[in-house]
Amino acid sequence: MKKVSKLLKFSGVCLLMQAVSVGVITGLFVVLFKISITKLFGVVQACSYLLPLITALGGLISGYVVYKFAPETKGSGIPYVKASLMHLGNLTRVRSIFVKFIGGVASIGTGMSLGREGPSVQLGAGSGALIGKVFKLRGTDKDKLISAGAGSAIAATFNAPISGAIFVLEELMQKFNSTVLFPVIIATVVAASVARTFLGDNTSFIIPLHKTDLNILICLLTGIISGFAGVLYSKLIHFNNFFFSKIRIKPYYKTCIAGFVIGFVGLFMPLVLGSGNDAVEILLQYKLSILVVVLVFLAKFILTPFCFGSGAVGGIFLPMLMIGCYLGYIVGVLSNFASVEIDLVAISLVGMASFLAAVARTPITATVMVFEMTGAYNFILPIMLACAVADLIAESCHHKSIYSELIVFGAKNSPAAKYLETKTVSNIMKKMYKTIPQNYPVKDVLKKMKQDNQSFYLVVDDFDKLKGTFQKQDAEDVIINCDNEKLCVKDVMGMNTVVTNENANLYEIFFELHMSNMNEAVVLDINEKVVGIVERSDLEKILMPYLRQENC
């Protein structure tokens, strides 16, 4: 027992050291990245008459270094980190970190309508992967440091350590994982401390004095509008990705074109340039006219997906915050016109959070991040309400997180994804599975599970058609919480099931299982009868050769 205790103690200390290392390195990367972008953007603003040429050159440089040296570094970085945690990408190449850094400074620093948070997340996750490689970690142990690096990048970028930790659980992991939480918290605290040392301890946005009371109905309205606007924004991102993928020219010419367009618009509307930090500050501090706000909102709403679709290095997170802020401001002005008095600063913050919640499907992260970035803790209740409503609207429109959807588009180029696409469900599906009638009494299920050595059943009707799934936890919950002995399986079965057919490719199924946090997909024939199951563990076994390549 003493040896085990010492081993556990050593393991905990080792993980602590690794997490601290990830936090320090990520914090320094984020600080240097921000300073480089800010300095370059200041030079660009001083030469505003050459803006279209400068932004075109920035786009050209960004696209060229990505195309020539590390194609996996294009775009945001958050989808690629998520794909890497699914083992559909490799973050351990040192070259990728430098290309992401240079490409991000070139594109964002010259004024392209993109954010620095996406590249920062990939820089942080890459730092975590490299620390894992140094310590020869594999599998879930390395994933912990990748997650810690990603969370610490968010923490350092926005001076928001709580949001960084929540972002990892809500967006990257999409579930609560206590084993990941320890290194993530350590790394986020360390990275935020490093950033504060060099950049100061101010909140990301300085907001003026404002009223603390908000009309709940207007907050609900803002959440509804943000929900629909977020879905439309996501569709616009997909449209631009598809549009640029069909243009048959070198990738760096695409980013050059996008740079020229944003530079030309920036001559007349400087607020659309860059991430959007300055635009938010100006809106909250100086109260722009409603006409200017609407024009800037529309331009940013259209041009950010345009720049992102071109393949330039940069994220959409910070621009989403700006777009949401302007959207909330517009709602506030219209409310005041309708004689419903509301504080414009306050409703702008509500719009900022709710729009992010709708697009990224991260209502908790959005709520916490906005009050961490602004210090407006007294608005947490209306912000929570608007975020919940916006997320509900997005769900009703069948919209998933934009980062999850971008994985499908971006990760298909990975060797693992290409291999999975060559295989179909029929290659690995199991025809040995257990079913249970939908009218089977719940009180007898546990006994049957013990006899069958089973923890999972497919629920079928009299014609063997799938009706749902039933797990051991379902039976235990009912027995503990309900005395009704007449309950049948159909009354408590789960309806959230990944369903496929024999001809579907394995990449689609692997992605669906990962996004839904489920372990089995049910295979149906054309008559909707069950013919087999595909287990997530079998898919991961197929990926083992690629996992070994990652760890080389």
C-alpha positions as CSV (number, residue, x, y, z in Angstrom):
1,M,0.0,0.0,0.0
2,K,2.9,2.4,0.8
3,K,4.3,1.8,-2.7
4,V,1.0,2.5,-4.3
5,S,0.6,5.7,-2.2
6,K,4.0,6.9,-3.2
7,L,3.3,6.1,-6.9
8,L,0.0,8.0,-6.7
9,K,1.7,10.9,-5.0
10,F,4.4,11.0,-7.6
11,S,1.9,10.8,-10.4
12,G,-0.1,13.7,-9.0
13,V,3.1,15.9,-8.6
14,C,4.1,15.0,-12.1
15,L,0.7,16.0,-13.5
16,L,0.9,19.2,-11.5
17,M,4.4,20.0,-13.0
18,Q,3.1,19.2,-16.5
19,A,0.0,21.4,-16.1
20,V,2.1,24.3,-14.8
21,S,4.5,24.0,-17.7
22,V,1.6,24.0,-20.2
23,G,0.2,27.1,-18.5
24,V,3.5,29.0,-18.5
25,I,4.3,28.2,-22.2
26,T,0.7,28.9,-23.4
27,G,0.6,32.2,-21.4
28,L,3.8,33.4,-23.0
29,F,2.6,32.4,-26.5
30,V,-0.7,34.3,-26.0
31,V,1.1,37.4,-24.7
32,L,3.6,37.4,-27.6
33,F,0.8,36.7,-30.1
34,K,-1.4,39.6,-28.8
35,I,1.5,42.1,-28.6
36,S,2.6,41.2,-32.2
37,I,-0.9,41.6,-33.6
38,T,-1.5,44.9,-31.7
39,K,1.8,46.4,-32.8
40,L,1.3,45.4,-36.5
41,F,-2.3,46.6,-36.5
42,G,-1.1,50.0,-35.2
43,V,1.3,50.3,-38.1
44,V,-1.4,49.3,-40.6
45,Q,-3.8,52.0,-39.2
46,A,-1.1,54.6,-39.7
47,C,-1.0,53.7,-43.4
48,S,-4.8,53.6,-43.9
49,Y,-4.5,54.9,-47.5
50,L,-2.8,51.7,-48.5
51,L,-5.2,49.5,-46.5
52,P,-6.5,47.2,-49.4
53,L,-2.9,46.5,-50.5
54,I,-1.7,45.8,-46.9
55,T,-4.6,43.5,-46.0
56,A,-4.2,41.7,-49.4
57,L,-0.5,41.2,-48.6
58,G,-1.3,40.0,-45.1
59,G,-3.8,37.5,-46.5
60,L,-1.2,36.4,-49.1
61,I,1.5,35.8,-46.5
62,S,-0.9,34.0,-44.2
63,G,-2.2,31.7,-46.9
64,Y,1.2,31.0,-48.4
65,V,2.9,29.9,-45.1
66,V,-0.1,27.7,-44.3
67,Y,-0.2,26.1,-47.8
68,K,3.5,25.5,-48.0
69,F,4.4,24.4,-44.5
70,A,1.4,23.3,-42.4
71,P,-2.0,23.1,-44.1
72,E,-3.6,21.9,-40.8
73,T,-3.1,25.4,-39.4
74,K,-5.6,27.2,-41.6
75,G,-8.7,28.8,-40.1
76,S,-9.6,29.0,-36.4
77,G,-7.7,26.2,-34.6
78,I,-10.5,25.2,-32.3
79,P,-12.1,22.6,-34.7
80,Y,-8.7,21.1,-35.3
81,V,-8.1,20.8,-31.6
82,K,-11.4,19.0,-31.2
83,A,-10.5,16.8,-34.2
84,S,-7.2,16.0,-32.5
85,L,-9.0,14.9,-29.3
86,M,-11.0,12.6,-31.6
87,H,-7.6,11.4,-32.9
88,L,-8.3,12.8,-36.3
89,G,-5.3,15.2,-36.2
90,N,-1.8,15.6,-34.9
91,L,-0.8,18.6,-32.7
92,T,2.8,17.5,-32.0
93,R,4.5,19.1,-35.0
94,V,6.6,22.1,-33.8
95,R,6.4,23.5,-37.3
96,S,2.6,23.9,-36.9
97,I,3.0,26.1,-33.9
98,F,5.3,28.6,-35.7
99,V,3.2,28.6,-38.8
100,K,0.0,29.2,-36.8
101,F,1.8,32.1,-35.1
102,I,3.2,33.7,-38.2
103,G,0.0,33.2,-40.2
104,G,-2.2,34.6,-37.5
105,V,-0.1,37.7,-37.0
106,A,0.0,38.3,-40.8
107,S,-3.8,38.0,-41.3
108,I,-5.2,39.4,-38.1
109,G,-2.5,42.0,-37.6
110,T,-3.1,43.5,-41.1
111,G,-6.8,43.8,-40.4
112,M,-8.6,40.7,-41.6
113,S,-12.0,40.3,-39.9
114,L,-10.9,37.4,-37.7
115,G,-10.1,36.7,-34.0
116,R,-6.9,35.7,-32.3
117,E,-8.6,33.3,-29.8
118,G,-8.8,30.4,-32.3
119,P,-5.1,30.4,-33.2
120,S,-4.3,30.9,-29.5
121,V,-6.2,27.8,-28.6
122,Q,-4.3,25.8,-31.2
123,L,-1.0,27.3,-29.9
124,G,-2.0,26.3,-26.4
125,A,-3.2,22.8,-27.3
126,G,0.0,22.3,-29.4
127,S,2.1,23.3,-26.3
128,G,0.2,20.7,-24.3
129,A,0.8,18.0,-26.9
130,L,4.5,18.8,-27.0
131,I,4.8,18.6,-23.2
132,G,3.0,15.3,-23.5
133,K,5.5,14.1,-26.1
134,V,8.4,15.1,-23.9
135,F,7.0,13.1,-21.0
136,K,6.1,10.3,-23.5
137,L,2.4,10.4,-22.6
138,R,-0.2,8.7,-24.8
139,G,-4.0,8.5,-25.2
140,T,-6.1,10.1,-22.4
141,D,-3.0,11.3,-20.5
142,K,-1.8,13.3,-23.5
143,D,-5.4,14.5,-24.1
144,K,-5.5,16.0,-20.6
145,L,-2.6,18.3,-21.4
146,I,-4.0,19.2,-24.8
147,S,-7.3,20.2,-23.1
148,A,-5.3,22.1,-20.5
149,G,-3.4,24.0,-23.2
150,A,-6.6,24.9,-25.0
151,G,-8.3,26.1,-21.8
152,S,-5.3,28.1,-20.7
153,A,-5.2,29.9,-24.1
154,I,-8.8,31.0,-23.6
155,A,-8.0,32.1,-20.0
156,A,-4.9,34.1,-21.1
157,T,-6.6,35.6,-24.2
158,F,-9.6,37.0,-22.3
159,N,-8.2,37.2,-18.8
160,A,-11.0,34.8,-17.9
161,P,-9.6,31.6,-16.2
162,I,-13.1,30.3,-15.1
163,S,-14.3,30.6,-18.7
164,G,-11.2,28.8,-19.9
165,A,-11.9,25.8,-17.7
166,I,-15.6,25.7,-18.6
167,F,-14.9,26.0,-22.3
168,V,-12.9,22.8,-22.2
169,L,-15.7,20.9,-20.5
170,E,-18.6,22.4,-22.5
171,E,-17.1,22.7,-26.0
172,L,-14.0,20.5,-26.3
173,M,-15.0,17.5,-24.1
174,Q,-18.8,18.1,-24.1
175,K,-19.1,16.4,-20.8
176,F,-17.9,16.8,-17.2
177,N,-14.6,14.9,-16.7
178,S,-13.1,15.2,-13.2
179,T,-9.8,13.7,-14.3
180,V,-9.3,16.5,-16.9
181,L,-10.5,19.2,-14.6
182,F,-7.4,19.2,-12.3
183,P,-4.7,19.9,-15.0
184,V,-7.1,22.3,-16.8
185,I,-7.7,24.5,-13.7
186,I,-4.0,24.5,-12.9
187,A,-3.0,25.5,-16.4
188,T,-5.7,28.2,-16.8
189,V,-4.8,29.8,-13.5
190,V,-1.1,29.8,-14.4
191,A,-1.7,31.1,-18.0
192,A,-4.0,33.9,-16.8
193,S,-1.4,34.9,-14.2
194,V,1.3,35.0,-16.9
195,A,-0.9,37.2,-19.1
196,R,-1.8,39.5,-16.2
197,T,1.9,39.9,-15.4
198,F,2.7,41.3,-18.9
199,L,-0.6,42.8,-20.1
200,G,-2.1,44.0,-16.8
201,D,-5.1,42.9,-14.7
202,N,-7.8,44.9,-16.5
203,T,-11.0,43.3,-17.8
204,S,-11.1,42.8,-21.6
205,F,-13.7,45.4,-22.0
206,I,-14.1,48.6,-19.9
207,I,-17.7,49.4,-19.6
208,P,-19.1,52.8,-18.5
209,L,-21.6,53.4,-15.7
210,H,-25.0,51.9,-16.5
211,K,-28.3,50.9,-15.0
212,T,-28.5,47.6,-13.3
213,D,-32.2,46.8,-14.0
214,L,-33.2,45.2,-17.3
215,N,-36.6,44.5,-18.8
216,I,-36.9,40.7,-18.8
217,L,-39.1,40.7,-21.9
218,I,-36.5,42.6,-23.9
219,C,-33.8,40.1,-22.7
220,L,-36.0,37.2,-23.9
221,L,-36.5,39.0,-27.2
222,T,-32.7,39.5,-27.5
223,G,-32.2,35.8,-26.9
224,I,-34.7,34.8,-29.5
225,I,-33.2,37.2,-32.1
226,S,-29.7,36.1,-31.2
227,G,-30.8,32.4,-31.6
228,F,-32.1,32.9,-35.2
229,A,-29.2,35.2,-36.1
230,G,-26.7,32.7,-34.8
231,V,-28.1,29.9,-36.9
232,L,-28.0,32.2,-40.0
233,Y,-24.4,33.2,-39.2
234,S,-23.4,29.5,-39.0
235,K,-25.0,28.9,-42.4
236,L,-23.1,31.8,-43.8
237,I,-19.9,30.3,-42.6
238,H,-20.7,27.0,-44.2
239,F,-21.7,28.8,-47.5
240,N,-18.3,30.6,-47.6
241,N,-16.4,27.5,-46.8
242,F,-18.2,25.7,-49.7
243,F,-17.8,28.7,-52.0
244,F,-14.0,29.0,-51.6
245,S,-13.5,25.2,-51.8
246,K,-15.0,25.4,-55.3
247,I,-12.6,28.1,-56.5
248,R,-9.8,26.4,-58.4
249,I,-6.9,28.7,-57.6
250,K,-4.0,28.4,-55.1
251,P,-5.2,28.7,-51.5
252,Y,-3.0,31.8,-50.9
253,Y,-4.7,33.7,-53.7
254,K,-8.0,33.1,-51.9
255,T,-6.7,34.6,-48.7
256,C,-5.2,37.5,-50.7
257,I,-8.6,38.2,-52.3
258,A,-10.3,38.1,-48.9
259,G,-7.7,40.5,-47.6
260,F,-8.2,43.0,-50.4
261,V,-12.0,42.9,-50.0
262,I,-11.9,43.5,-46.2
263,G,-9.2,46.3,-46.7
264,F,-11.4,48.0,-49.3
265,V,-14.4,48.0,-47.0
266,G,-12.2,49.1,-44.1
267,L,-11.3,52.3,-46.0
268,F,-14.9,53.4,-45.4
269,M,-15.7,51.4,-42.2
270,P,-12.6,51.0,-40.1
271,L,-14.6,49.3,-37.3
272,V,-14.9,46.1,-39.3
273,L,-11.2,45.5,-39.3
274,G,-9.5,43.1,-37.0
275,S,-11.0,41.0,-34.1
276,G,-13.5,43.6,-33.0
277,N,-12.1,44.6,-29.6
278,D,-11.8,48.3,-30.5
279,A,-15.2,48.3,-32.1
280,V,-16.8,47.0,-28.9
281,E,-15.0,49.6,-26.8
282,I,-16.1,52.4,-29.0
283,L,-19.7,51.2,-29.1
284,L,-19.9,50.9,-25.3
285,Q,-18.0,54.1,-24.5
286,Y,-19.1,56.6,-27.2
287,K,-22.6,55.5,-28.3
288,L,-22.4,55.4,-32.1
289,S,-25.4,56.5,-34.2
290,I,-27.8,53.7,-35.0
291,L,-27.1,54.0,-38.7
292,V,-23.4,53.4,-38.2
293,V,-24.1,50.5,-35.8
294,V,-26.4,48.8,-38.3
295,L,-23.9,49.2,-41.2
296,V,-21.0,47.9,-39.1
297,F,-23.1,45.0,-37.8
298,L,-24.1,43.9,-41.3
299,A,-20.5,44.3,-42.7
300,K,-19.0,42.3,-39.8
301,F,-21.7,39.7,-40.1
302,I,-21.0,39.1,-43.8
303,L,-17.2,39.7,-43.9
304,T,-16.1,37.5,-41.0
305,P,-17.4,34.3,-42.6
306,F,-16.0,35.5,-45.9
307,C,-12.5,35.9,-44.5
308,F,-12.8,32.7,-42.5
309,G,-13.9,30.7,-45.6
310,S,-10.9,31.9,-47.5
311,G,-8.7,29.8,-45.3
312,A,-6.8,32.6,-43.6
313,V,-5.5,32.0,-40.1
314,G,-7.9,33.4,-37.5
315,G,-10.9,32.6,-35.4
316,I,-14.5,33.6,-35.2
317,F,-14.9,33.8,-31.5
318,L,-14.0,37.4,-30.9
319,P,-15.9,38.6,-34.0
320,M,-18.9,36.7,-32.6
321,L,-18.7,38.7,-29.4
322,M,-18.6,42.0,-31.4
323,I,-21.5,41.0,-33.6
324,G,-23.6,40.0,-30.6
325,C,-22.8,43.2,-28.9
326,Y,-23.9,45.3,-31.8
327,L,-27.0,43.1,-32.3
328,G,-27.9,43.7,-28.6
329,Y,-27.3,47.5,-29.1
330,I,-29.7,47.5,-32.1
331,V,-32.4,45.7,-30.1
332,G,-31.9,48.3,-27.3
333,V,-32.3,51.2,-29.6
334,L,-35.4,49.8,-31.2
335,S,-36.8,49.1,-27.7
336,N,-36.2,52.7,-26.7
337,F,-37.9,53.9,-29.9
338,A,-40.9,51.8,-28.9
339,S,-41.0,53.6,-25.5
340,V,-39.6,50.6,-23.6
341,E,-36.6,52.2,-21.8
342,I,-33.6,50.0,-21.5
343,D,-29.9,50.6,-20.9
344,L,-28.0,50.2,-24.1
345,V,-24.7,49.1,-22.5
346,A,-26.5,46.4,-20.5
347,I,-28.5,45.0,-23.4
348,S,-25.4,45.0,-25.6
349,L,-23.7,42.6,-23.1
350,V,-26.8,40.4,-23.2
351,G,-26.6,40.3,-27.0
352,M,-22.9,39.6,-26.8
353,A,-23.4,36.5,-24.7
354,S,-26.6,35.2,-26.3
355,F,-25.2,35.3,-29.8
356,L,-22.1,33.4,-28.8
357,A,-24.3,30.9,-27.0
358,A,-26.4,30.3,-30.2
359,V,-23.5,29.9,-32.6
360,A,-21.1,27.9,-30.4
361,R,-23.9,26.2,-28.4
362,T,-22.0,27.0,-25.2
363,P,-24.5,28.9,-23.0
364,I,-22.6,28.4,-19.7
365,T,-19.3,29.5,-21.3
366,A,-21.0,32.5,-22.9
367,T,-22.6,33.6,-19.6
368,V,-19.4,33.3,-17.5
369,M,-17.1,34.7,-20.1
370,V,-19.1,38.0,-20.6
371,F,-19.2,38.8,-16.9
372,E,-15.5,37.9,-16.6
373,M,-14.5,40.0,-19.6
374,T,-16.6,43.0,-18.4
375,G,-16.9,42.7,-14.7
376,A,-20.7,43.1,-15.0
377,Y,-21.5,40.5,-12.4
378,N,-24.9,42.1,-11.7
379,F,-26.2,41.1,-15.2
380,I,-25.6,37.4,-14.8
381,L,-29.3,36.5,-14.4
382,P,-30.6,38.3,-17.6
383,I,-27.5,37.1,-19.5
384,M,-28.2,33.5,-18.3
385,L,-31.9,33.8,-19.4
386,A,-31.0,35.2,-22.9
387,C,-28.3,32.5,-23.4
388,A,-30.7,29.7,-22.5
389,V,-33.3,31.0,-24.9
390,A,-30.8,31.5,-27.7
391,D,-29.4,28.0,-27.2
392,L,-33.0,26.6,-27.2
393,I,-33.7,28.4,-30.5
394,A,-30.5,27.0,-32.0
395,E,-31.5,23.5,-30.8
396,S,-34.9,23.8,-32.3
397,C,-33.3,24.7,-35.7
398,H,-31.2,21.5,-35.4
399,H,-28.0,23.6,-35.2
400,K,-25.0,22.0,-33.6
401,S,-21.9,23.9,-32.3
402,I,-20.2,25.7,-35.2
403,Y,-16.9,24.1,-34.1
404,S,-18.4,20.6,-34.2
405,E,-19.8,21.2,-37.7
406,L,-16.5,22.6,-38.9
407,I,-14.8,19.3,-37.9
408,V,-16.8,17.5,-40.6
409,F,-15.5,20.0,-43.2
410,G,-12.0,20.3,-42.0
411,A,-10.9,16.9,-40.5
412,K,-11.7,15.0,-43.7
413,N,-8.2,15.7,-44.9
414,S,-6.6,13.8,-42.0
415,P,-5.2,10.3,-42.8
416,A,-7.4,8.7,-40.1
417,A,-10.6,10.3,-41.5
418,K,-9.7,9.4,-45.1
419,Y,-9.2,5.8,-44.0
420,L,-12.5,5.7,-42.2
421,E,-14.2,7.0,-45.2
422,T,-13.1,4.0,-47.2
423,K,-14.8,1.6,-44.9
424,T,-18.6,1.1,-44.4
425,V,-20.6,0.1,-41.4
426,S,-21.0,-3.4,-42.8
427,N,-17.3,-4.0,-42.4
428,I,-17.4,-3.9,-38.6
429,M,-20.9,-4.1,-37.4
430,K,-21.8,-6.8,-34.9
431,K,-24.8,-9.0,-35.5
432,M,-24.7,-10.3,-31.9
433,Y,-26.8,-7.9,-29.9
434,K,-29.5,-8.1,-27.2
435,T,-33.0,-6.8,-27.7
436,I,-35.9,-6.4,-25.2
437,P,-39.6,-6.0,-26.0
438,Q,-41.0,-2.5,-25.4
439,N,-43.7,-3.9,-23.1
440,Y,-41.3,-5.8,-20.8
441,P,-41.8,-4.9,-17.1
442,V,-39.2,-2.6,-15.8
443,K,-39.1,-4.3,-12.4
444,D,-37.8,-7.5,-14.1
445,V,-35.1,-5.8,-16.2
446,L,-32.3,-5.8,-13.7
447,K,-32.7,-9.6,-13.1
448,K,-32.6,-10.1,-16.9
449,M,-29.6,-7.9,-17.3
450,K,-27.7,-10.0,-14.6
451,Q,-28.7,-13.2,-16.4
452,D,-27.6,-11.9,-19.8
453,N,-24.5,-10.2,-18.4
454,Q,-25.7,-7.1,-20.2
455,S,-25.9,-3.4,-19.4
456,F,-27.5,-2.2,-22.6
457,Y,-30.5,-3.3,-24.6
458,L,-32.1,-2.3,-27.9
459,V,-35.9,-1.8,-27.4
460,V,-38.0,-3.2,-30.2
461,D,-41.7,-3.6,-31.0
462,D,-43.5,-6.8,-32.1
463,F,-42.1,-6.3,-35.6
464,D,-38.5,-6.0,-34.5
465,K,-38.4,-2.2,-35.3
466,L,-36.2,0.0,-33.1
467,K,-38.1,2.0,-30.6
468,G,-35.3,3.2,-28.4
469,T,-32.5,2.0,-26.0
470,F,-32.5,0.9,-22.4
471,Q,-29.5,1.0,-20.1
472,K,-28.9,-0.3,-16.6
473,Q,-28.9,3.2,-15.2
474,D,-32.5,3.7,-16.5
475,A,-33.7,0.6,-14.6
476,E,-31.9,1.6,-11.4
477,D,-33.3,5.1,-11.4
478,V,-36.8,3.9,-11.8
479,I,-36.6,1.3,-9.1
480,I,-35.1,3.8,-6.7
481,N,-37.4,6.7,-7.5
482,C,-40.7,5.1,-8.5
483,D,-43.0,2.5,-6.9
484,N,-45.1,1.9,-10.0
485,E,-44.8,-1.8,-10.8
486,K,-46.9,-1.5,-13.9
487,L,-44.2,0.5,-15.7
488,C,-42.9,-1.0,-19.0
489,V,-39.6,-0.5,-20.7
490,K,-41.2,1.9,-23.3
491,D,-42.2,4.3,-20.5
492,V,-38.6,5.0,-19.5
493,M,-36.4,4.0,-22.4
494,G,-34.0,6.5,-24.0
495,M,-34.9,7.9,-27.4
496,N,-31.6,9.6,-28.2
497,T,-30.0,7.0,-30.4
498,V,-27.5,7.2,-33.2
499,V,-29.0,5.3,-36.1
500,T,-27.3,4.3,-39.4
501,N,-27.4,1.9,-42.2
502,E,-24.9,-0.7,-43.6
503,N,-23.7,1.5,-46.4
504,A,-22.8,4.5,-44.3
505,N,-19.0,5.3,-44.1
506,L,-17.3,4.9,-40.7
507,Y,-16.1,8.5,-40.5
508,E,-19.7,9.8,-40.4
509,I,-20.6,7.3,-37.6
510,F,-17.4,8.0,-35.6
511,F,-18.2,11.7,-35.8
512,E,-21.9,11.2,-34.7
513,L,-20.9,9.0,-31.8
514,H,-18.3,11.4,-30.6
515,M,-20.6,14.5,-30.8
516,S,-23.5,12.7,-29.0
517,N,-21.2,11.1,-26.4
518,M,-22.7,7.7,-27.1
519,N,-20.9,4.3,-27.4
520,E,-23.2,2.5,-29.8
521,A,-24.8,3.2,-33.1
522,V,-27.8,1.0,-34.2
523,V,-27.8,-0.3,-37.8
524,L,-31.2,-0.6,-39.5
525,D,-32.3,-2.0,-42.8
526,I,-34.6,-0.3,-45.3
527,N,-37.6,-1.6,-43.3
528,E,-36.2,0.0,-40.1
529,K,-35.5,-3.4,-38.5
530,V,-32.4,-3.8,-36.4
531,V,-29.6,-5.7,-38.2
532,G,-26.6,-4.9,-36.0
533,I,-24.7,-2.4,-33.9
534,V,-21.5,-0.5,-34.3
535,E,-19.5,0.1,-31.1
536,R,-17.3,3.2,-30.6
537,S,-14.6,1.0,-29.1
538,D,-14.3,-0.9,-32.4
539,L,-13.8,2.3,-34.3
540,E,-11.1,3.4,-31.9
541,K,-9.3,0.1,-32.4
542,I,-9.3,0.8,-36.2
543,L,-7.6,4.1,-35.4
544,M,-4.9,2.6,-33.3
545,P,-2.2,2.6,-36.1
546,Y,-2.8,6.4,-36.5
547,L,-2.6,6.9,-32.7
548,R,0.8,5.2,-32.7
549,Q,1.9,7.6,-35.5
550,E,0.8,10.6,-33.4
551,N,2.9,9.4,-30.5
552,C,6.0,8.8,-32.7
